[in-house]
């Protein structure tokens, strides 16, 4: 159910779902900008994008997709790759930052759910479950090595020559391939794998 329909039929669940969706996407972009700053590029900071203010990050089409289909995107944080030092490592770390941030939030949410609400009942448990799922979905989505997703940028940074050129030329088709993957649920196995790995780690910390 899209968030607009959810708002009309169940405002409480809408509020429970909209907040983690919105700020998980914003956190993903903030992580790119923060790591870029640490690696020598102040572009995002100079443009006021290192902010938790959603108005600085919302993309009109991405926000519409979020409220209609429950999945969307924010405006990409600007990064001037030429400023990154060292260039290759900086490019890889900036590209991986959003995935790392979403994975960390998912781990934190699952950890708290296991610790505070092991029975899985109640508002807190529902919120933590949604927060974990949204961030696992974003991490899995961006791990896909299809341009323009972060996974393809990490692969570009790790590769050279023909593979880089292929990925760059492939970008024009990437959006349609990603939409098809979402439509057919091809992300689900990767989401389950990430969840299982995080739960296994939490199991070691909370036996």
C-alpha positions as CSV (number, residue, x, y, z in Angstrom):
1,X,0.0,0.0,0.0
2,X,1.4,3.4,-0.9
3,X,2.0,5.9,1.9
4,X,-0.8,8.2,0.6
5,X,-3.4,5.5,0.9
6,X,-1.9,4.5,4.3
7,X,-2.2,8.2,5.5
8,X,-6.0,8.1,4.7
9,X,-6.7,4.6,6.2
10,X,-4.2,4.3,9.0
11,X,-2.5,7.6,10.0
12,X,-0.7,6.1,13.0
13,X,1.0,3.4,10.8
14,X,1.7,6.1,8.2
15,X,3.7,8.1,10.8
16,X,5.5,5.0,12.0
17,X,6.6,4.2,8.5
18,X,7.2,7.6,6.9
19,X,9.7,8.8,9.5
20,X,12.2,5.9,9.1
21,X,11.7,5.9,5.3
22,X,12.4,9.6,5.0
23,X,15.4,9.9,7.3
24,X,17.0,6.6,6.2
25,X,17.2,8.0,2.7
26,X,18.5,11.3,4.0
27,X,21.1,9.6,6.2
28,X,22.3,7.6,3.2
29,X,23.0,10.9,1.3
30,X,24.5,12.5,4.4
31,X,27.0,9.7,4.7
32,X,28.2,10.2,1.1
33,X,28.7,13.9,1.8
34,X,30.4,13.4,5.2
35,X,32.9,10.9,3.9
36,X,33.6,13.1,0.9
37,X,34.4,16.0,3.3
38,X,36.8,13.7,5.2
39,X,38.5,12.7,2.0
40,X,39.0,16.3,0.9
41,X,35.9,17.4,-0.9
42,X,33.9,20.2,0.8
43,X,31.3,20.5,-2.0
44,X,28.3,19.1,-0.1
45,X,29.2,21.1,3.0
46,X,29.5,24.4,1.0
47,X,26.1,23.7,-0.6
48,X,24.5,23.2,2.8
49,X,23.8,19.5,2.2
50,X,25.3,18.2,5.4
51,X,22.1,18.9,7.1
52,X,19.2,16.8,8.7
53,X,16.7,19.3,7.3
54,X,14.7,17.2,4.8
55,X,13.9,20.2,2.6
56,X,17.6,20.3,1.6
57,X,17.5,16.7,0.4
58,X,14.0,16.0,-1.0
59,X,13.8,15.2,-4.7
60,X,10.3,15.9,-6.1
61,X,10.0,12.7,-8.2
62,X,11.7,10.6,-5.5
63,X,9.4,11.9,-2.8
64,X,6.4,11.2,-5.0
65,X,7.6,7.6,-5.5
66,X,8.1,7.3,-1.8
67,X,4.6,8.3,-0.9
68,X,2.9,6.4,-3.7
69,X,4.9,3.2,-3.8
70,X,6.8,3.2,-0.5
71,X,10.2,3.5,-2.1
72,X,11.9,6.6,-3.3
73,X,15.1,8.6,-3.2
74,X,16.6,11.9,-2.2
75,X,18.7,14.4,-4.3
76,X,22.2,12.9,-4.6
77,X,24.8,14.8,-2.5
78,X,27.2,16.6,-4.9
79,X,30.7,15.2,-4.9
80,X,33.6,16.7,-6.8
81,X,35.7,13.5,-7.4
82,X,38.7,15.6,-8.4
83,X,39.0,16.8,-4.8
84,X,39.2,13.4,-3.3
85,X,42.6,12.3,-1.9
86,X,43.7,9.7,-2.5
87,X,41.4,9.6,-5.6
88,X,40.7,5.9,-6.0
89,X,40.3,5.1,-2.3
90,X,38.3,8.2,-1.7
91,X,35.9,7.4,-4.6
92,X,35.4,3.9,-3.3
93,X,34.8,5.0,0.3
94,X,32.4,7.8,-0.7
95,X,30.5,5.3,-2.8
96,X,30.3,2.8,0.0
97,X,29.4,5.3,2.7
98,X,25.6,5.2,2.1
99,X,25.5,1.4,2.2
100,X,27.5,1.4,5.4
101,X,25.3,3.9,7.0
102,X,22.1,2.0,6.2
103,X,23.7,-1.3,7.3
104,X,24.7,0.3,10.6
105,X,21.2,1.7,11.3
106,X,19.7,-1.7,10.5
107,X,22.1,-3.4,12.9
108,X,21.3,-0.9,15.6
109,X,17.6,-1.4,15.1
110,X,17.8,-5.2,15.1
111,X,20.0,-5.0,18.2
112,X,17.6,-2.9,20.1
113,X,14.6,-5.0,19.0
114,X,16.4,-8.1,20.3
115,X,17.4,-6.4,23.5
116,X,14.4,-4.3,24.4
117,X,11.5,-6.0,22.7
118,X,12.5,-9.7,22.2
119,X,8.8,-10.7,22.0
120,X,8.3,-8.5,18.9
121,X,5.1,-7.0,20.3
122,X,4.2,-3.3,20.8
123,X,4.9,0.0,19.1
124,X,8.6,0.0,19.9
125,X,9.1,-3.4,18.3
126,X,7.1,-2.4,15.2
127,X,9.1,0.8,14.8
128,X,12.4,-1.0,15.2
129,X,11.3,-3.7,12.7
130,X,10.3,-1.1,10.1
131,X,13.5,0.9,10.7
132,X,15.6,-2.2,10.2
133,X,13.7,-3.4,7.1
134,X,13.9,0.0,5.4
135,X,17.6,0.3,5.9
136,X,18.2,-3.3,4.9
137,X,16.2,-2.6,1.7
138,X,18.3,0.6,1.0
139,X,21.6,-1.2,1.6
140,X,20.6,-4.2,-0.6
141,X,19.3,-1.9,-3.3
142,X,22.5,0.1,-3.4
143,X,24.7,-2.9,-3.4
144,X,23.5,-3.9,-6.8
145,X,26.4,-3.3,-9.3
146,X,24.2,-1.6,-11.9
147,X,24.7,2.1,-12.7
148,X,24.0,4.6,-11.3
149,X,23.7,2.7,-7.9
150,X,26.5,2.8,-5.4
151,X,27.5,-0.8,-6.0
152,X,28.4,0.0,-9.6
153,X,30.5,3.0,-8.4
154,X,32.4,0.8,-5.9
155,X,33.0,-1.7,-8.8
156,X,34.2,1.1,-11.0
157,X,36.6,2.3,-8.3
158,X,38.0,-1.3,-7.9
159,X,38.3,-2.0,-11.6
160,X,40.0,-0.4,-14.6
161,X,39.9,-0.3,-18.4
162,X,37.1,-2.3,-20.2
163,X,34.9,-3.0,-17.2
164,X,34.8,0.7,-16.2
165,X,33.9,1.7,-19.7
166,X,31.2,-1.0,-19.9
167,X,29.6,0.1,-16.6
168,X,29.7,3.8,-17.7
169,X,28.0,3.0,-21.0
170,X,25.5,0.7,-19.2
171,X,24.2,3.6,-17.1
172,X,21.5,4.7,-19.5
173,X,19.7,1.3,-19.0
174,X,20.3,0.9,-15.3
175,X,17.2,2.7,-14.0
176,X,14.9,0.4,-16.0
177,X,16.7,-2.7,-14.9
178,X,16.5,-1.7,-11.3
179,X,12.8,-1.0,-11.6
180,X,12.3,-4.4,-13.0
181,X,14.2,-6.0,-10.2
182,X,12.1,-4.2,-7.6
183,X,8.9,-5.1,-9.4
184,X,9.8,-8.9,-9.5
185,X,11.1,-8.9,-5.9
186,X,14.6,-9.9,-6.9
187,X,16.0,-7.8,-4.0
188,X,14.3,-10.1,-1.4
189,X,17.0,-12.8,-1.2
190,X,19.7,-10.2,-0.7
191,X,17.7,-8.4,2.0
192,X,17.2,-11.8,3.8
193,X,20.9,-12.5,3.5
194,X,21.9,-9.2,5.1
195,X,19.3,-9.6,7.8
196,X,20.6,-13.1,8.6
197,X,24.2,-11.9,8.8
198,X,23.3,-9.1,11.1
199,X,21.2,-11.3,13.3
200,X,24.1,-13.8,13.5
201,X,26.4,-11.1,14.7
202,X,23.9,-9.8,17.2
203,X,23.5,-13.4,18.4
204,X,27.2,-13.4,19.3
205,X,26.8,-10.1,21.2
206,X,23.5,-11.1,22.9
207,X,23.6,-14.8,23.5
